[in-house]
Amino acid sequence: MKYTVVLEEAEEGGYTVTVPALPGCISEGDSYEEALDYIKDAIALYLRAIAKEIELLKQQREFRLAE
């Protein structure tokens, strides 16, 4: 799966990179290449965490609506 990333030059130097499709998925690097490498890791960790949460929800036998 491919994701669009947004790289921005940071005021203090380096780059900040975000993934609009994955809220809160953000990373940074000293160079353009480093920032891209780090965001690939961040995306993998983000998706792994979501998959774990989905599995936990599937294991629940009973759902209750909050009042």
N, C-alpha and C positions, 0 to 999 in steps of 0.2 A: 504494500500500500504506500502511496506517495502523499506527502503533506506539503502544503505551501508554508514556507517559513519567511519571517520578516527580520532582516538584519538591519540594525541601526548602529551607527558609530556612537560610542559612548563619549561623553564630555571629557572623562578622565583618561580616555584612550581605550583601545580595544573595541569590541562589538558586543551588543546585546542582541539575542535572537529569541523570537517567540514563535509559537505555532497557533495561529488564530483558531483552528479547528479543535484545539485541545486547551481549554482555558486553564491558565496557571502553569502551562508547560513553557518554561523559560530557561535560558542558559546564557553564558557569556564566554568570551575568549579573548585572548590578547591579539589574535589575528583573525582574519576572515575564515581561513581554513580551520583553525582551532575552534572557533565558534560553531562552525558547521559540524565538526566531529563531536563536540560536546552536546549539541542539540539532538544528534542521532541517538546518543546514549539516553538523553532525557526523554525522548519519545518512547524508546523501548521500555524504560522504567515506568513511565506514565501508563502505557498500554498494559503492562504486566499488572500494575496495581488495579486498574479497572477490571481486568479479567478475574483477578482474585475476588474483588467485591461482587462481581456477577455470580461467581461460584458460591460464595457465601449466601447470597440472596436465594439462589436455587435450592440450597440445602434447608432453608427455612420452610417448615411445613404449614405454618399459619401466619397470615398477614393480618394486621389490624390497622385500621385507619385512625390517625390521630384525631382527637376531638378538639 
